[in-house]
Amino acid sequence: MRTPVLLALTATLALAACGGGGGSTTPPTTGGGGGSQLTSQAQSENAISTTESLGGPVDTVSSFNQTTSGVALATRSTSVARDISANSCVTGAGGGSVELFVPDKNGDPNSTEEQYFYDSACSQLARDVLRLYTTNGSGETVARTVSDYAQGNATAISVRTENVTFENGTFNADGYPVPADGFARSQQGALALTGVKTIGDDSELVLQPSTTGVNNFCGDGASYNQTGIAALSETFGGNGTSTGTRTVNGDGSVTWSTTHNGSTFKGAIGALSITVGAQNTACPIATPQFVLAGGTQLGNYTIPVTAQFLHGELIDLTVTGATLANGNSLSVTTNTSASPLSSGFITGTVSNAGTQIATFSVNAFGNGVLTVTSSGIQYVMNDWHVAK
């Protein structure tokens, strides 16, 4: 069950959950409002650069959960959709709905397709997750495509493509790894807007075996904006490591509790990249597989995150005791009265020295908008990252 959460973080989490809305324009260089000594440009940079402080961990945890979301759907009840037959629509969180197709709707061999809908009748598509997999003993490769849709729009607003590799796992009949047996997962992906690769996003996860329904895990990840923020002539990103637990709850939801330690970076557009090393197969992570290269490090952070998912969809986000740079603070609210697929599901305020710098509003998939207070400039967010 979702519970409201208001978080006061003494941190620099700026725009955790932002996506969706308006574009950006060149920020004015006058001083910020409300007594802040930061210029409007600096406030924009401050907000965007700290996106990875919260956006990175939440995006990583969401990616981890999506690894086994089909398992939860397929085992929830016998009424869960396994094809396009009648009565295959399952009520989701907040009035939405979800379907699982095995094989996918195109009938491809070794495939699955998860579809999430704004309405309860599985007619207004919000997200489509397509998996094409090849299993080889304890290993598997997966080509994964995630398409997000605005309500009432048949054209995807973003498409995320991933190449995923599993080691040391066992797999069910639908090609999903079995959480109880543990596995090592490595994912390299990119998020595209209108066909242009915008966000580079790589991560790895080592889920340790467990027979109790609670798995320990560790992981790491790195992400950055490949096209950058044109109005600022800069790009931003981050990298970090995670440790925590995955717990299956009595209502069928799954809770990931993690502490994410990382750093944020900025640089000229084109200056950042991700260095790829060897995949880890055991905890703790001694050498992360994915590390951001280039740019200037802006600060470090430590963020405890608890994220609860039902049917693969985020239904509650909790952040407490975060430690971040620059003296910033953040309040975040999960709005239980709103649908997880509404842009007002998760909202927050970024402040510095007691002055509000920015606000954000995002849905359960991390799509929404970040608004800089002093200038009113808005930045589009997709999949928990500032896209433009």
N, C-alpha and C positions, 0 to 999 in steps of 0.2 A: 504494500500500500504506500502511496506517495505521502510524504510528510513535508510541510513547508520548511525551508531552511534559509535563515538570514545569516550571512556570514560577515563578520567584521574582520578583515585581514589586515594586519600591519604589513603591507606588502606593496609590491609594484605590479600586481596583476591588473593589467589595464583593461583589456577588452575581451576577456575570456570568450564569451560566447557571442560572437557577433556575426551577422551575415545579412544577406538579403537585400537591403533597401537601396538608397540612392548612391550616386557616384561621388567622386571627390573633385575638388577644385583647388587651385593654388592657395595655400593658407596665407593670410595676411601676416605681416611681421611685427605688428603692434603688440604691446604687452597683453598678457592674458587677463581675463576679468576676475572679479572677486578678490582682488588683492594679491593674486599670484604674481610672482616675478618672472615666470616663464613666458616667453613669447608664444603666440598661437602656433607657430611652426614647431617650437620645442614641445608644446603640449601634444600636438599630433604625433610627433616622434615618440614621446614618452608613452602615449597610449598604444601606438602600434607596436613598438619594440617590446612592450611587456605582454603583448598578446600571447606569445609563446610561453609566458610564465604560467598561465592557466590553460590557454588553448592547446599548447603542446601536450600536457598531461591528459587532458580530457579527450583529445583526438586519439592519443595512443591507447588509452583505456577502451575507447569506443572500438578501435580497430581490434584490440585483443578480444573484446566480447563478441564481435561479429564472426570471429573464427568458429565459435561453437553455437551461434544463434539458431542455426538450423536444427541442431540436436534438441534444443529446448522446444522448438516448434513441433518437431516430429514426435516427441515423447509426451507432449502435453496431454493429449487425449486422442481417441480414435477418430474424432470429428475433424481433426486438423487436416487442411487440404493437402492432398498428395497428387492431385491432378486438377483438371479444370471442370470437374463434375459439380453437380448441384450441391448446395449446403456445404461448400468448401471454405466459406468466408468465416474467419474467426475474429471475434470482437477484440480489439486491442485496447490500449490505454486511452483514457480521455475521450472516448467516443469514436476513435479510429478503428481500423481493422487491418488484418494481415492475412496473407495466403502464402503457402509453401507449395511449389510445384516440383515434382520429381518424376520424370526429367523436366527440364525447363519448358516453357510454353512453345518453344520451337521444336521440341522433341529431340534435341541433341543427346547423343549417348554420353554417359558420365557427366551429368549436369544437374544443377538445381537452380531454382529461381525463387527468391523471396520478394514479395511485393507488399509495401506498406501504403495505406490509404488514409486520406483525410476524413473520410466518412465511415459509417459503420456497415455500409453495404458493399465495400470493395469496388467502388466505381470511380473515385477521384484519386488517381495515383499520386503519391508523394515521393516514394523511393522504390527503385527496382534494383535488386542485387542478383546478378547473374554469375554463376560459378561453372567453369569447365575444368574438370580435374582428371589427373592421371595418377593412379596409385601403383607403387612398386614396393611391395613388402612393407617395411616400416617407414617408407618415405612417400611423399606425394608432392606433385606440383599442381598449382591452381592458377588459372587465368581468371581474374575477378574483375567485374565491371559494375560500378555503382552509379546510378543515374538519379539525380534529384529533380523534382518538378515543383514549380509554383502551383498553387491551387487554381484549377481551371485552365491550366496551360499544358498542352500536349507535347511541348518542346522542352527538353531537359535544360535546366539552368546551369547545371554542372555535370560533368562525367568524370568519375575517378576510375582509373585503370591500375591494376596491381598484378604483379607476378609474385606468387607466394610459394615458398618451399618449406616442406615439413620434413623433419628427421625424428627418429626415435618415437614414432607414434603408432597407434592402431586406429583403424578407420571403420566407421559403420557402413552399412549398405549404401548410404547416400554420399559417401566420400567425406563426411565430416570427421575430424579427429575426436577420439573418445577422451573427454577431460580426465576421467578417473585414472587413465593409464599414463597421462602426461605426454608431452611432446615438446619439440623445439621448432619454432616458426620464425621464418625470416620473410619480410615483405618489402618490396621496392615498388613505389607507385608515384603517380602524378595526378593532380586534379586539373581538369581543363574547363575553361569557360569559353563558350562559343567556339570550340575547337582549338583554342590556344592553351597549351600547357602553362599553367599559372603557378601552382604550388607543387614543389617536389617534397615528397613525404615518405620516409623509410623508417621501418622499425623492426625489432625482433623481440620474441617472447619465449621464455623457457618456463613451461608449466610443469610443476613437479607432480608425480603420481600421488593419488590419495584415494582411500576407500571411505572417507567420512563425509564427502561432499564439500570439503574445504581444501583447496589446493593452494600451496605457496607458489609464488612465481617471482621472476625477475625479468628485466628487459631493458631495452634502450631504444632511442629514436632520435631522428634529426629531421628538420623541415625548414623550408625557406620559400620566399616568393620569387619565382624565376623571372617574372616580368617586372616586378618591383612596383612601387607607388610613383607613378609618373609625376604627380603634382609636387612630390618632395625630392624627386631624382634620387631616391634611395630604395633599398630593399632591406627586409628584416627576416630574421629566422632564429632558430634555437635548437639546442640538443640537450639530452639528459638521460639519466638512468632511473629505473623504477624497481621497487620491491613491494611485495604485498601479498594479499590473499584473494582468491576467488571463492565465493560461497554460494551454494544453491539453497534458496530459501524455501520454506514450506508452501508458499503460494506459486511456486514455479519461477519466480523472478531470480535474477542472479545479481549479486553484489560484488563489485571489485573495489577493494580498499587498498590504496597504494600511497607511498611517499615517493614523490618525484623530485630528484635533485638535478638541476640543470643550469644553463647559461643562455642569455639572449645576446644577439649580435645584430649589427647593422653594417651596411656598406653601400658603395655605389652599385647601381643596377648592373647585374652581371658579375659582381665580385664574389658572391657566395656560391658554394657548391657543397656536395656531400661526399665525404671520403668513405669508401666501403672496405671493411676488413673482413676477417674470418667470422663465420657464424658461430655463436656460442651454443653449447648443448647442455650446460650445467650452470647452476647458481653457486656463488654470486657472479655477477658480470665483472670480470677483471679488466678486460679491454673491450669497450663497446664496438659493435660491428659498424655502427653508423655515427659519424662525427661531422659537424659542420666545419668547413674550411673557408678562410678568407674573411674579410671584414674586420670590424672592431668589436671586441667583447664589451657589452654594456653593463653586465652585472650577473650575479648568481642568485639562485632562488632554491628554496626547499618548500614543497607544497604537498601537504597531505590531502588526498582526494578520495572521496567515497562516491561511487556512481552505481545506481541501481537500474537494472534493465529488465524489461518484461517483453517477451517475444522479440528480442533484439532491439527494442526501442528504449532510449533513456527516459526514465520516469522520475528520477530524483538525483540531484547533484548536491553534495555537501563538501565544503572546504573549510578546514579549521586549522589554526595554528601555523599559518604560512609565514615564512621568512623571506623577504624580498628586498630588492635594492631601492635606492633613491628616496626612501622615506614615504613612498606611496602607500595608500590603503585602498581596500576594495570591499564593497558590500555586495552580496549576491543573493538573489531570492529565487527559489523554485516556486512558481505560482500554481498551486494545486487546483485552482478554479479554472485554469486555462488548459486547453488541449496541448499535449506535448508537441504537436505539429503546428501550433500557432507561434507567431513571432514574439509573443509576449510570455512564453513559457518560462524562460530564464532571463532575468533582468539584473542589471548591476550598475554601480556607480564607482568611478575611479576618482580618488582625491589625492591631493598633495598639500601638506602643511595646512590642512583644514579647509582647503579650497577645492571645489569640484572641478575636475579636469574633463571628464567624459562620462557618458552613459552608454549602455549597450542593451540590446534586446535581441534574443535569439531563440530559435526552436530547438527541439531535441536533437536535430542533426547538425546544429551549429551554424545554421543559416539565419542571418539577420542583418543588423546594422549597428555600427559604432558611431556615436555623435560626439564631436568635440565641443565642449560647452562654450568656450569663448567665441568661437567663430561660427558654430552651427554646421560646420563641415561634416559630412557623413561619409563613412567608408564601408564598402560592401564586404560582408564576411560570408565565406562558404566553408563548410566542414571545419569550423572552429579556427579558421585562419583569415586574416585580412587579405582579400583578393585584389581589391582596387579601391 
